[in-house]
Amino acid sequence: MKTKPSSHDWEEDLSKLIGDPLAFQLGYRVRQFKQQTQQIKQDSEQMLSEYFRYELDLLPSRSEIENFNQQVNELENRFNEIDARIERMTKAQ
């Protein structure tokens, strides 16, 4: 669940308590930590995806999915052609 960024400037409030330089440093460290955790999340997602795809061979590649979809479409077209033929043959009788 994503949370909305706070519109309240907590760094400003903190600066009144501990001073601007220390509040800035703390705010900087919090932002840096947030960026690092986001990067770790992205890296982990990529590593898991690659592990499932290449090591376990569980996930198809994009080209394999596109190829499968194309084959399904071709099969559907052939089925529709056969169905139309059968329909014409039954009407002719």
MIVORO-615877 format. One record per atom (N, C-alpha, C, O, CB): x, y, z. Coordinates in steps of 0.001 Angstrom, whole numbers, plus 500000, padded with zeros to 6 digits. Each point is the difference from the previous one (the first is absolute). Glycine has a CB too. Example, Ala and Ser with C-alpha at 12.3 -4.5 7.8 and 13.67 -1.06 7.14 Angstrom:
REM MIVORO-615877
513190494310507800/499110501190500000/500900501200500000/501036499981500665/497072498846500581/501542502223498034/500820501190500060/499230501090500730/500509501108500169/500675498264497686/
//
This chain:
REM MIVORO-615877
500849498827500000/499151501173500000/500895501236500000/500874500139500855/497265498623500368/501644502117497834/500793501219499897/499351501101500821/498777500133500051/502025499204497656/500047501439502929/499489501124500773/500311501278499246/500974500077499250/499326498677502935/498872502231498021/500219501301499380/501148500698500722/500126499899501220/497431500272498097/503284500539499922/501046500762500663/499378501077500885/499000500623499643/502577498930498438/499027500645503054/499478500982500937/500234501408499468/501082500312499503/499334498110502413/498570502421498189/500158501376499559/500588500853501123/500406501142499783/497658498581498630/501976499697502799/500538500715501147/501527499984499940/500599498959499731/497368500432501653/502653501742498862/501459500099499963/500565499671501381/500228500886500824/499656500864497340/500336496957502068/500505499556501297/501436500470500225/500438500162501139/498049497844498741/502232502208499036/501384500466500126/500041501417500586/500890500330500783/499779498221497254/498371502270501579/499908501369500533/499707499968501493/500614500733500776/498583500105496992/499846498294502639/499680499867501421/501204499492500791/500271500456501111/497333499107498289/503103499491500009/501166499436500669/501109501047500140/500722500026500997/498686497703498092/500714503130499899/501052501016500055/499783500979501159/500958500555500537/499319499232496980/498459500421502864/499713500882501140/500455499373501310/500320500704500957/497725500242497802/501981497711501278/500407499304501221/501510499785500086/500607500191501054/497181498691498947/502815500713498859/501416499617500070/500901500864499125/501214499801499979/498042497891500494/500169503258498812/500794500889499150/499997499547498548/499791498826499698/501642501704502264/498802500424497151/499958499745498555/501023498969499519/499635499072499277/499561503245500467/502070497824500638/500988499061499446/499693498536500353/500079499119499144/501621502707501008/497954497929501102/499724498641500429/498703499476499382/499926498832499616/501294501628502522/497760500393497763/498733499603499386/500206499687498518/499428499042499480/499306502383502175/502084499385497666/500288499737498596/500713498665499832/499656499204499126/500475503258500451/500872497304501274/500734498725499930/499076498806500232/500088498994499298/501975502184501503/497062498940500178/499076498923500291/499027499787498834/499730498865499608/500476501644502851/499276500583496997/499111499910498840/500704499393498802/499428499187499275/499329502793501560/502492498423498963/500801499458498903/500179498492500170/499852499242499042/501345502967500720/499115497365501439/500209498566500277/498703499209499805/500030498880499490/501797501709502148/497055499977498759/498707499320499824/499688499858498507/499560498940499554/499610501986502663/501059500142497014/499757499924498555/500941499007499336/499595499248499113/499624503125500908/502032497628500409/500981499069499459/499601498551500320/500101499123499142/501701502638501101/497754497995500976/499562498664500400/498807499559499156/499925498849499569/500904501564502774/498243500509497426/498814499691499192/500408499634498572/499469499046499430/499144502521501984/502320499179498009/500468499701498649/500702498644499948/499816499240499049/500428503218500511/500552497241501452/500716498726500032/499038498823500127/500182498976499343/501780502186501684/497021498979499812/499049498900500150/499208499805498708/499685498867499639/500149501594502836/499842500623496826/499307499887498713/500893499282498990/499524499156499241/499177502963501236/502584498210499509/500935499357499070/500150498517500332/500051499164499099/501176503016500614/498844497497501567/500100498593500421/498754499237499560/500098498864499536/501330501792502448/497415499957498159/498745499367499574/500024499719498504/499664498896499573/499105502277502276/501624499813497353/500051499827498547/501002498919499610/499714499161499146/499645503242500561/501827497619500924/501016498994499702/499513498600500363/500231499043499260/501552502674501127/497544498170500749/499484498705500435/498954499468499036/500003498816499663/500453501822502700/498646500237497192/498982499584499035/500646499507498713/499577498990499437/498815502661501548/502624499054498551/500684499604498767/500719498667500197/499930499129499132/500354503294500230/500404497406501764/500718498756500254/499041498817500093/500284498928499464/501493502368501727/497085498892499490/499017498923500102/499432499641498628/499842498825499670/499592501935502652/500266500254496893/499477499762498664/501007499205499168/499634499038499324/499021503089500817/502596498276499911/501033499299499237/500214498586500535/500243499071499229/500862503126500278/498805497642501799/500166498668500596/498895499068499519/500270498871499590/500828502145502437/497650499460498024/498886499173499554/500081499703498502/499667498902499554/498930502078502268/501849500010497415/500035499828498547/501166499119499558/499810499077499209/499115503162500548/502261498032500738/501184499325499469/500455498799500827/500430498995499434/500240503183499639/499245497906502229/500475498902500831/498958498898500157/500319498819499859/501121502804501343/497337498749499083/498943499009500190/499228499728498712/499267499017499895/500549501717502475/500360500149496661/499297499898498723/498485499926500208/499310499210499355/502692499635499659/497496501994501898/498570500021500307/499246501078499234/498816499839499701/501736499285502544/500113501953497442/499328501109499326/500444500076498543/501194499931499710/498653501326502469/499204498884496913/500384500147498593/500536501411499737/499692500950500720/498568497340498615/502530501807499636/500485501326499599/498893500732499262/498993499403499619/503386499755500228/497810502113499957/499003500811499291/499783499461498581/498865499919499533/501795502105501834/500419497613497959/499857499489498626/499250498661499989/499236499731499073/502906501442500274/498067497996501663/499261498734500077/498501500252500198/499166499307499418/502881499567501535/497627502108499861/498589500342500221/499382500539498716/498888499619499634/501587500880502790/500251500393496887/499487500558498750/499825498910498947/499013500004499263/502101502180501267/499832496886499394/499910498897499058/498792499123500316/499268499603499094/503228500442500613/497295499654501560/498845499205500410/498699500698499628/499088499373499461/502255499660502418/498572502254498406/498788500762499661/499738499989498499/498854499886499566/501530501571502430/500673498660497219/499850499967498542/499487498624499557/499127499918499136/502739501786500609/498662497231500831/499544498655499647/498532499792500391/499243499368499264/503109499783501028/497252501378500857/498599499894500417/499110500737499011/498945499493499622/501748500335502795/499719501364497160/499212500766499019/499887499254498672/498930499963499392/501816502168501704/500364497276498457/499968499240498750/499072498791500126/499237499698499082/503112501054500403/497719498569501640/499127498853500228/498534500419500031/499137499301499469/502702499581501807/497888502244499340/498628500509500038/499504500326498590/498854499702499664/501556501224502643/500438499679496873/499623500309498619/499714498724499213/499023499930499254/502371502156500843/499458496908500071/499783498724499305/498695499346500459/499250499452499192/503244500245500593/497252500367501509/498759499432500535/498788500710499402/499027499353499612/502159500040502529/498873501928497785/498891500769499427/499778499657498527/498860499930499539/501628501913502083/500616497941497636/499883499606498597/499327498633499879/499117499818499162/502942501523500289/498346497710501368/499407498658499977/498529500070500397/499155499338499398/503084499635501154/497466501819500447/498622500165500448/499138500579498873/498869499559499797/501935500773502576/499722500644496903/499265500603498881/499788498972498892/498924499951499404/502046502311501152/500035496921499161/499870498942498991/498888499018500372/499154499653499176/503293500577500290/497576499330501795/498977499066500471/498623500627499871/499044499342499587/502599499616502003/498262502299498759/498714500713499903/499519500042498550/498818499776499736/501794501624502274/500291498885497047/499625500028498584/499596498611499520/499049499861499230/502515502065500395/499145497058500820/499700498630499571/498623499548500525/499256499333499281/503227500150500687/497185500871501257/498714499586500545/498849500756499354/498899499459499902/502227499989502247/499090501766497415/498964500770499322/499776499479498583/498889500070499475/501710501937501908/500458497472498002/499905499506498631/499199498696499939/499469499657498944/502734501436500532/497707498199501605/499299498719499985/498560500192500099/499246499027500003/502647499897500991/
//
